[in-house]
Amino acid sequence: MRVYTVDAFTDGPNSGNPAAVCLLEKEIPDRIKQEIASRANLSETAFLLRTKDLFELRWFTPEMEVDLCGHATLASAHILFTLGILSATEDAVFSTRSGILTARRKGNFIEMDFPSKDPWEVKGPEDLFMAISSVPLYVGRNRFDYIAVYESEETIRNAVPELGHVKRLDSRGLIITSVSSSHRYDFVSRFFAPGAGIDEDPVTGSAHCCLCPFWSRRLGKKELTGYQASERGGIVHTRFFEKRVFLSGKAIVSGNFEINPPL
């Protein structure tokens, strides 16, 4: 089985978020998908199976299946366009656990149409306050994650969270964010999900389904650029429209390998 590795939300080396993309010729059991994802050992492995006019798309971390993943969707679309499975003028249409998602070429970028995952304000559990030493200005959560807003970009970049406390949160993970101190970006963020086997995710598309509507309403802008300030780092261009979030980014194929699926 051929597996492609793609760096998403970047167009340069040693940046962005690597994902594995596996093109299936027929359905395989979930336990085999999970084993392949564990062997690939990237934050996400995407499995694509073509069915008539769309692709069934599922995402697995090294430890579990997840309901929404942005960078592995971008990586999947990039492979479909790069290999010529889809032409540059066709939309990639994916059937997923989060509904129908689409991706299309827009110049050198790929734009993805995702559901908005607006946060609501919450008091915040004790483990969140113990995970990060600084006191947040705001704590919210959505279906997937907690979001904690801090006063400065410096706080976001210098944060060293206690991952044991993050793992005990009743959520997939924790987003920390602030307004950007640079004119190049509107906001910065980082994302931690040790409970899903990802201590820190390099660039998280699904987190921007929360960050985009949050910052759009506070900054009074529909189009915003986010920078995820992980060690690898990555840029996510976002656009908020009603109940949808449009995420745009670039991607590059970094390699491919063959894997023999377990029986």
MARLOTOR-319892 format. One line per 5 residues: number of its first residue (from 1); their letters; for each residue x, y, z of N, C-alpha, C, O. Coordinates in pm, whole numbers, plus 50000, padded with zeros to 5 digits. Atoms other than C-alpha are relative to their C-alpha. Last residue first. Layout:
BEGIN
NUM	A	X,Y,Z,X,Y,Z,X,Y,Z,X,Y,Z  ...
END
This chain:
BEGIN
263	LPPNI	50120,50076,50035,49608,49095,50823,49895,50012,50109,49787,49954,50097  50015,50125,49926,49861,49370,50883,49870,49930,49961,49775,49994,49918  50102,49997,49894,49899,49623,50603,49997,49868,50076,50012,49763,50015  50076,50124,50011,50231,49604,50413,49899,49998,50113,49937,49981,50229  50024,50066,49872,50353,49960,50383,49920,49874,49973,49829,49875,49890
258	EFNGS	50093,50112,50008,50510,50137,50089,49987,49936,50138,50083,49930,50215  49943,50129,49963,50665,50480,50119,49893,49893,49984,49774,49923,49976  50099,50107,50004,50619,50835,50004,50068,49869,50034,50190,49856,50021  49950,50136,50023,50795,51166,50048,49887,49901,49983,49769,49938,49992  49865,50017,49945,50776,51537,50133,50055,49859,49981,50173,49835,50006
253	VIAKG	49977,50143,49976,50481,51632,49915,50144,49983,50047,50237,50025,49979  49897,50061,50084,50426,52007,49956,50012,49852,50036,50004,49815,50153  49949,50129,49954,50127,52202,50087,50106,49950,49903,50107,49988,49786  49921,50071,50099,49978,52550,50069,50049,49868,50059,50042,49847,50180  49859,50022,49975,49702,52700,50275,50067,49932,49883,50002,49891,49786
248	SLFVR	49914,50009,50119,49346,52821,50287,50144,49981,50042,50191,50037,50141  49859,50006,49963,49075,52765,50549,50084,49982,49874,50055,49894,49792  49919,50039,50115,48715,52869,50482,50147,50013,50038,50194,50121,50074  49865,49945,49994,48496,52870,50791,50077,49947,49880,50080,49827,49855  49889,50072,50064,48124,52815,50761,50130,50075,50021,50132,50198,50033
243	KEFFR	49966,50114,49915,47825,52911,50977,50114,49917,49941,50133,49802,49979  50114,50062,49935,47786,53264,50836,50044,49883,50089,50115,49905,50187  50122,49967,50071,48103,53336,50639,49885,49920,50060,49877,49798,50043  50120,50036,49925,48441,53351,50812,49876,50045,49924,49864,50162,49888  50110,49913,50042,48758,53348,50604,49873,49950,50065,49838,49832,50053
238	THVIG	50137,50036,49965,49087,53203,50723,49901,50104,49949,49934,50222,49935  50086,49888,50041,49446,53197,50600,49856,49958,50022,49815,49850,49978  50135,50039,50043,49650,52945,50799,49923,50127,49967,49901,50211,50054  50092,49890,50025,50026,52991,50834,49868,49945,49949,49864,49862,49859  50077,50004,50123,50257,52731,50987,49899,50112,49994,49855,50163,50097
233	GRESA	50072,49880,50039,50515,52675,51257,49926,49983,49869,49965,49903,49784  49998,49999,50146,50770,52395,51295,49929,50124,49944,49978,50185,49849  49859,50004,50041,50842,52463,51664,50013,50003,49848,50102,50069,49796  49932,50121,49954,50481,52566,51718,50145,50005,49956,50188,50103,49894  49862,49977,49958,50363,52925,51671,50062,49877,50066,50120,49887,50174
228	QYGTL	49988,50096,49890,50048,52864,51471,50147,49990,50038,50230,49942,49961  49871,50069,49998,50011,53181,51265,50002,49908,50120,49983,49952,50233  49950,50053,49874,49664,53300,51177,50136,49936,49983,50166,49876,49880  49886,50090,50016,49557,53525,50893,50050,49958,50137,50081,50042,50221  49892,49988,49904,49212,53681,50903,50110,49899,49969,50084,49794,49911
223	EKKGL	49883,50072,50049,48929,53749,50661,50117,50027,50094,50154,50142,50118  50046,50129,50052,48589,53844,50804,50117,49914,49951,50109,49791,49954  49950,50034,50133,48719,54124,51026,49946,49864,49958,49932,49775,50042  50087,49937,50100,48568,54297,51329,50047,49978,49858,50033,50067,49773  49921,49905,50078,48860,54210,51557,49919,50068,49891,49968,50160,49825
218	RRSWF	49929,49907,49911,48651,54047,51829,50080,50105,49924,50097,50217,49972  50095,49917,49926,48395,53883,51601,50071,50104,50086,50020,50214,50104  50076,49920,50096,48653,53756,51354,49905,50095,50073,49896,50213,50038  49927,49876,50026,48879,53647,51639,49928,50088,49898,49945,50210,49901  49970,49929,49875,48632,53390,51773,50067,50135,49971,50022,50238,50021
213	PCLCC	50117,49924,49955,48494,53294,51431,50025,50080,50127,49971,50189,50144  50049,49905,50101,48845,53213,51302,49875,50075,50045,49876,50198,50045  49927,49874,49993,48986,53056,51619,49946,50104,49904,49937,50222,49938  50035,49930,49877,48723,52782,51646,50063,50139,50003,49996,50236,50039  50145,49992,50011,48742,52646,51289,49940,50064,50126,49827,50112,50123
208	HASGT	50033,49871,50062,49110,52739,51329,49852,50011,49966,49804,50120,49935  49998,49897,49896,49146,52452,51575,49964,50136,49943,49908,50220,50013  50128,50005,49928,49033,52217,51297,49996,50101,50113,49889,50152,50147  50109,49940,50075,49324,52329,51078,49870,50003,50079,49801,50105,50079  50125,50072,49979,49590,52254,51338,49886,50070,49928,49836,50173,49975
203	VPDED	50097,49906,50059,49952,52340,51262,49866,49928,49994,49856,49821,49935  49930,49889,50065,50243,52180,51456,49907,50107,49943,49927,50226,49968  50021,50012,50144,50032,51973,51698,50065,50119,49931,50046,50232,49974  50026,49872,50064,50174,51961,52050,49990,49979,49850,50080,49924,49788  49964,49904,49895,50159,51654,52275,49980,50143,49952,49909,50220,50017
198	IGAGP	49930,49889,50065,49967,51455,52014,50033,50104,50107,49947,50184,50145  49868,50044,50043,49857,51109,52134,50080,50107,49931,50180,50077,49865  50015,50062,50132,49487,51199,52147,50134,49952,49946,50144,49913,49829  50096,50109,49985,49500,51268,52522,49975,49926,49870,49931,49811,49871  49930,50122,49957,49818,51470,52462,49906,49881,50018,49949,49767,50006
193	AFFRS	50099,50107,49988,49621,51725,52257,50066,49869,50043,50061,49771,49970  49948,50115,49927,49800,52063,52262,49889,49896,50017,49779,49929,50059  50102,50101,49970,49744,52350,52020,50065,49877,50060,50166,49827,50011  49936,50132,49989,49929,52679,51973,49892,49902,50043,49788,49941,50098  50058,50105,49917,49798,53015,51856,50098,49884,50013,50198,49876,49941
188	VFDYR	49909,50115,49990,49878,53347,51694,49935,49897,50092,49848,49930,50173  49994,50067,49871,49640,53619,51576,50102,49887,49993,50138,49841,49884  50101,49942,49912,49599,53878,51301,50005,49937,50139,49982,50005,50239  50105,50091,49957,49921,53800,51118,49900,50075,50088,49932,50178,50147  50017,50106,50099,50180,53991,50914,49882,49909,50032,49824,49848,49943
183	HSSSV	50100,49958,50098,50140,54311,51121,49973,49892,49895,49878,49903,49817  49946,49971,50132,50323,54135,51403,49887,50042,49906,49775,49991,49916  49923,49876,49986,50225,54144,51773,50060,50044,49867,50120,50151,49858  49861,50001,50045,49956,53888,51702,50064,50136,50024,50000,50241,50012  49980,49914,50116,49639,53883,51913,50147,49998,49964,50233,49989,50052
178	STIIL	49997,49857,49970,49644,53591,52152,49998,50076,49868,50018,50018,49761  49995,49902,50108,49588,53215,52154,50008,50142,50053,49976,50168,50169  49965,49875,49935,49598,52890,52350,50026,50103,49890,50083,50070,49786  49948,49894,50087,49404,52594,52214,50038,50117,50089,49959,50159,50174  50000,49863,49951,49362,52292,52445,50064,50091,49896,50177,50068,49853
173	GRSDL	49874,49931,49975,49275,51934,52353,49978,50143,50046,49868,50182,50084  49894,50054,50086,49017,51667,52271,50134,50063,50033,50237,49996,50038  50004,49948,50137,48808,51772,52569,50108,49929,49920,50193,49858,49974  50109,50075,50064,48729,51673,52929,49979,50053,49858,49869,50097,49823  50115,49919,50041,49069,51799,53044,49895,49914,49931,49929,49818,49863
168	RKVHG	50115,50026,49914,49291,51539,53214,49878,50085,49965,49771,50066,50022  50055,50132,50031,49541,51535,52928,49876,49969,50082,49791,49891,50040  50073,49989,50127,49596,51910,52964,49932,49867,49968,49819,49866,49919  50124,49929,49973,49686,51859,53332,49918,50014,49872,49795,50002,49876  50083,50088,49917,49942,51592,53247,49867,50065,50032,49764,49997,50033
163	LEPVA	50083,50084,50087,50070,51813,52965,49912,49902,50079,49807,49860,50030  49993,50127,49929,50193,52082,53204,49904,49904,49930,49783,49910,49951  50113,50055,49925,50217,52358,52949,50034,49870,50071,50116,49791,50025  49955,50140,49986,50541,52532,52854,49893,49930,50083,49906,49919,50205  50075,50091,49913,50423,52871,52724,50061,49860,49998,50095,49807,49892
158	NRITE	49915,50047,49890,50693,53093,52573,49930,49898,50090,49992,49846,50182  49876,50060,50049,50530,53146,52231,50082,49936,50113,50147,49835,50091  50031,50118,50081,50182,53204,52371,50129,49928,49959,50140,49806,49972  50052,50104,49911,50296,53438,52648,49973,49872,49923,50003,49762,49972  49886,50052,49924,50507,53636,52401,49956,49888,50094,50025,49788,50108
153	ESEYV	49938,50105,50081,50204,53673,52177,50118,49937,50073,50143,49818,50059  49894,49967,50095,50040,53872,52453,50046,49879,49922,50032,49765,49966  49979,49858,50028,49734,53900,52678,50098,50026,49888,50084,50125,49816  49902,49933,49914,49611,53544,52676,50034,50138,49946,49999,50174,49833  49948,49880,50064,49305,53365,52539,50090,50074,50098,50054,50095,50214
148	AIYDF	49960,49905,49898,49227,53008,52643,50072,50116,49932,50167,50095,49857  49919,49892,50054,49033,52778,52409,50027,50098,50114,49935,50139,50184  50000,49876,49924,48903,52440,52523,50085,50102,49925,50179,50066,49854  49886,49952,49923,48849,52178,52257,49965,50116,50094,49862,50181,50079  49875,50074,49997,48618,51956,52053,50094,50042,50113,50146,49957,50186
143	RNRGV	50022,50145,49997,48252,52053,52078,50130,49924,50023,50130,49818,50085  50098,50043,50099,48343,52409,52167,49987,49849,50010,50027,49790,50110  49984,50133,50057,48516,52568,52461,49896,49981,49891,49795,50051,49885  50119,50050,50067,48579,52902,52622,50023,49856,49957,50130,49799,49978  50000,50145,50020,48823,53066,52859,49868,49961,49935,49761,50001,49981
138	YLPVS	50128,50061,50038,48901,53438,52850,50022,49850,49989,50128,49805,49944  50100,49894,50002,49175,53671,52976,49860,49944,49976,49761,50005,50015  50061,49960,50127,49391,53375,53070,49901,50114,50017,49843,50133,50124  50146,49997,49984,49607,53367,53386,49937,50046,49869,49973,50153,49819  50062,49868,50017,49968,53267,53314,49848,49989,50010,49789,49886,49978
133	SIAMF	49977,49918,49881,50107,52941,53460,49933,50137,49990,49889,50192,50092  49926,49882,50045,49950,52718,53194,50012,50095,50119,49913,50125,50185  49918,50039,50115,49839,52363,53283,50089,50114,49952,50203,50090,49912  49875,50057,49952,49720,52455,53633,50093,49963,49886,50214,49948,49906  49923,49894,49934,49456,52692,53500,50133,49949,50054,50229,50026,50067
128	LDEPG	49958,49903,50101,49335,52426,53257,50086,50109,50062,50189,50146,50006  49884,50051,50072,49337,52156,53526,50048,50097,49892,50168,50104,49864  49877,49974,49925,49109,52368,53744,50123,49954,49924,50227,50019,49928  49965,50095,49895,48832,52362,53486,50134,50032,50065,50216,50103,50007  49867,50061,50017,48721,52673,53297,50034,49907,50114,50023,49946,50231
123	KVEWP	49919,49966,49883,48436,52907,53381,50140,49945,49988,50237,50010,50028  50019,50090,49886,48295,52877,53032,50089,50047,50115,50181,50127,50096  49921,49970,49880,48248,53111,52736,49964,49904,50112,49847,49874,50135  50082,49926,49905,48113,52956,52417,50081,50016,50129,50163,49932,50162  49993,50033,49857,48335,52856,52128,49895,50078,50079,49848,50184,50036
118	DKSPF	49991,49885,49909,48233,52871,51761,50011,49952,50145,49944,49857,50184  50012,50061,49868,48302,52556,51557,50021,50109,50106,50120,50110,50178  49954,49914,49892,48240,52683,51204,49975,49931,50134,49867,49875,50156  50101,49944,49909,48197,52398,50957,50065,50090,50104,50175,50061,50152  50018,50076,49877,48468,52361,50691,49886,50060,50083,49850,50177,50064
113	DMEIF	50126,49953,49943,48512,52470,50328,49965,49910,50118,49930,49793,50101  50089,50103,49949,48876,52418,50227,49879,50064,50066,49891,50165,50136  50096,49948,49902,49083,52648,50008,49902,49891,50037,49846,49824,49951  50118,50085,49994,49395,52513,49836,49911,50056,50109,49954,50075,50223  50055,50045,49873,49652,52776,49748,49891,49896,49977,49836,49884,49868
108	NGKRR	49903,50090,49938,49878,52841,49451,49950,49942,50132,50020,49865,50197  49863,49960,50028,49590,52989,49252,50096,49897,50056,50084,49778,50027  50014,49856,50019,49267,52890,49423,50140,50057,49982,50205,50097,50078  49882,49922,50030,49241,52511,49398,49963,50147,49982,49866,50179,49913  49983,49960,50140,48938,52359,49564,50129,50079,49985,50177,50142,50079
103	ATLIG	49874,49929,50016,48852,52168,49881,50017,50032,49852,49984,49950,49766  49947,49983,50135,48513,52044,49995,50131,50076,50004,50157,50153,50097  49898,49896,50005,48378,51896,50317,50050,50010,49856,50059,49910,49786  49935,49983,50129,48055,51695,50348,50095,50119,50007,50054,50230,50043  50083,49963,50114,47968,51606,50706,50081,50010,49872,50194,49962,49864
98	SRTSF	50048,49863,49978,48188,51610,51016,49919,50050,49881,49907,50171,49861  50078,50004,49877,48234,51230,51022,49951,50140,50039,49869,50153,50129  49926,50019,49876,48350,51267,50663,49905,49990,50119,49783,50002,50105  50102,50041,49904,48235,51254,50300,50072,49961,50129,50153,49869,50129  49971,50105,49902,48491,51448,50097,49877,49975,50088,49814,50068,50136
93	VADET	50115,50010,49911,48447,51649,49778,50019,49879,50091,50037,49767,50043  49987,50124,49924,48761,51761,49597,49887,49998,50102,49877,50087,50187  50003,49996,49855,48645,52030,49358,50027,49861,50055,49979,49762,50001  50099,50079,49928,48754,52015,48995,50007,50026,50150,50113,50060,50203  50128,49930,50000,48935,52293,48807,49890,49924,50073,49779,49976,50089
88	ASLIG	49989,49877,49922,49288,52175,48890,49868,50076,50009,49851,50159,50098  49940,49888,50072,49202,51828,48765,49999,50125,50087,49930,50130,50189  50094,49891,50028,49140,51543,49007,50073,50108,49922,50192,50132,49944  50125,50071,49978,49330,51213,49013,49882,50096,49983,49775,50058,49935  50089,49991,50115,49611,51413,48856,49872,49919,50014,49800,49899,49917
83	LTFLI	49994,50125,50075,49867,51295,49110,49909,50002,49878,49908,49907,49800  49862,50024,50046,49924,51650,49236,50009,49876,49913,50082,49875,49813  49966,49908,50108,49551,51737,49254,50139,49969,49942,50157,49974,49820  50093,50024,50110,49453,51427,49455,50030,50091,49881,50022,50047,49766  49963,50124,50068,49767,51455,49667,49909,49974,49882,49956,49935,49775
78	HASAL	49875,49974,50073,49697,51821,49751,50045,49875,49924,50090,49887,49810  50033,49928,50122,49338,51736,49843,50124,50025,49915,50120,50013,49793  50073,50091,50088,49458,51473,50089,49965,50067,49868,49985,50009,49761  49904,50094,50057,49719,51706,50243,49933,49905,49901,49989,49874,49797  49919,49925,50096,49457,51978,50291,50100,49909,49931,50119,49916,49809
73	TAHGC	50091,49976,50113,49231,51721,50455,50071,50079,49892,50058,50048,49773  50002,50125,50076,49524,51604,50671,49900,50007,49884,49914,49936,49785  49876,50013,50076,49583,51966,50777,50004,49872,49919,50061,49870,49810  49978,49908,50111,49221,52030,50866,50123,49970,49919,50118,49967,49796  49857,49968,50011,49122,51735,51082,50023,50085,49876,49992,50042,49765
68	LDVEM	49970,49890,50092,48772,51662,51208,50149,50027,50002,50211,50035,50109  50117,49958,50077,48603,51369,51386,50030,50109,49898,49953,50126,49803  50051,49869,49962,48911,51188,51514,49890,50043,49904,49879,49991,49792  50064,49929,50109,49010,50820,51509,49947,50133,50051,49902,50142,50165  50146,50003,50012,49248,50706,51782,49953,50067,49872,50029,50138,49807
63	EPTFW	50073,50067,49893,49603,50638,51902,49851,49987,49979,49788,49900,50040  49938,50128,49963,49856,50720,51628,49920,49921,50102,49947,49803,50124  49874,49969,49934,49604,50980,51506,50069,49867,50029,50012,49761,50000  49956,50074,49882,49343,50863,51256,50130,50061,50053,50224,50084,49977  49872,49955,49943,49146,51061,50998,50030,49922,50128,49943,49904,50214
58	RLEFL	49995,50020,49854,48870,50939,50768,50141,50030,50048,50239,50013,49976  49878,49955,49935,48778,51049,50418,49988,49979,50149,49893,50024,50213  50016,50020,49856,48522,50889,50187,50135,50030,50065,50238,49976,50024  49902,50084,49930,48587,51046,49850,49959,49986,50145,49934,50086,50213  49933,49943,49883,48326,51186,49616,50095,49898,50061,50105,49784,50017
53	DKTRL	49955,49863,50022,48166,51143,49274,50069,50063,50120,50100,50182,50117  50070,49919,50101,48135,50762,49267,50062,50140,49990,50177,50154,49948  50131,50060,50020,48296,50625,49585,49920,50093,49909,49870,50197,49953  50088,49935,50097,48670,50693,49610,49870,49921,49987,49871,49799,49971  50060,50104,50082,48836,50577,49931,49900,50065,49907,49804,50127,49953
48	LFATE	50089,49956,50106,49077,50808,50113,49950,49880,49920,50029,49796,49876  50033,50114,50085,49246,50733,50446,49891,50045,49903,49784,50090,49944  50129,49991,50070,49416,51025,50622,49984,49878,49910,50078,49837,49842  49994,50074,50126,49693,50971,50878,49860,50002,49940,49762,49966,50005  50118,50054,50064,49722,51234,51149,50039,49920,49876,50132,49955,49804
43	SLNAR	50116,49957,49922,49973,51353,51409,49871,49948,49939,49775,49920,50011  50018,49857,50018,50236,51137,51242,49872,50042,50073,49793,49957,50113  49958,49922,49883,50344,50794,51367,50007,50150,49971,50098,50219,50017  49961,49873,50061,50318,50621,51027,50048,50098,50105,50142,50175,50082  49870,50019,50065,50320,50291,51215,50049,50129,49936,50167,50162,49944
38	SAIEQ	49901,50015,49893,50040,50403,51448,50140,49982,49941,50237,50035,49995  49978,49867,49942,49839,50530,51152,50104,49995,50111,50184,50087,50126  49923,49924,50099,49886,50194,50977,50031,50138,50055,50143,50187,50041  49865,50054,49998,49769,50010,51291,50089,50076,49902,50204,50105,49935  49934,49952,49879,49466,50237,51321,50144,49950,50009,50232,50024,50053
33	KIRDP	49974,49856,50014,49370,50178,50960,50075,50052,50122,50172,50127,50109  49884,49992,50089,49412,49804,51016,50034,50147,49974,50151,50184,49969  49883,50037,49920,49180,49815,51319,50128,50007,49916,50236,50036,49968  49951,49887,49922,48930,50010,51111,50125,49966,50080,50212,50051,50099  50054,49986,49864,48896,49724,50866,50063,50118,50075,50177,50156,50049
28	IEKEL	49926,50087,49910,48984,49786,50498,49947,50021,50141,49890,50126,50169  50011,49977,49857,48768,49930,50222,50082,49899,50079,50091,49782,50041  50120,50061,49944,48890,49900,49866,50002,50025,50151,50105,50060,50208  50071,50054,50116,49145,50073,49642,49871,49931,50044,49778,49917,49964  50050,50137,49993,49261,50291,49932,49933,49961,49868,49863,50041,49807
23	LCVAA	50104,50016,50101,49478,50600,49890,49957,49853,49997,50035,49765,49960  50006,50136,50052,49672,50658,50213,49881,49989,49905,49767,50007,49945  50121,50017,50082,49773,51011,50304,50006,49862,49935,50101,49830,49864  49991,50112,50092,50021,51073,50587,49867,49986,49928,49761,50004,49987  50109,50098,49994,50032,51415,50746,50033,49887,49904,50104,49906,49805
18	PNGSN	49996,50119,50084,50314,51656,50825,49881,49908,50024,49841,49885,50137  50039,50118,49925,50221,51995,50974,50002,49877,49909,49923,49871,49814  50130,50058,50026,50394,52308,50847,49976,49874,50082,50056,49839,50169  50108,49918,49945,50765,52374,50862,49868,49937,49961,49865,49839,49887  49994,49997,49854,51092,52189,50809,49897,50094,50062,49923,50158,50164
13	PGDTF	49956,50115,49922,51109,52271,50438,49991,50025,50150,49996,50139,50197  49856,50010,49980,50899,52532,50258,50036,49883,50089,49948,49818,50145  49942,50025,50132,50553,52577,50108,50152,49992,50009,50222,50009,49909  49865,49950,50020,50356,52548,50431,50037,49983,49853,49973,49906,49780  49993,49862,49953,50009,52477,50564,50142,50053,49996,50188,50121,50088
8	ADVTY	50115,49914,50027,50047,52102,50507,50016,50135,50069,50081,50146,50173  49992,49891,49903,50366,51894,50481,49892,50102,49964,49897,50162,49856  50021,49865,50051,50267,51581,50290,50014,50098,50116,49957,50078,50223  49986,49904,49890,50367,51219,50338,49999,50140,49940,50066,50168,49842  49931,49875,50031,50232,50971,50085,50009,50085,50125,49915,50090,50205
3	VRM	50035,49894,49907,50143,50609,50163,50085,50122,49967,50207,50112,49954  49920,49879,50012,50143,50338,49896,49947,50107,50094,49828,50138,50093  50085,49882,50000,50000,50000,50000,50089,50124,50000,50180,50135,50082
END
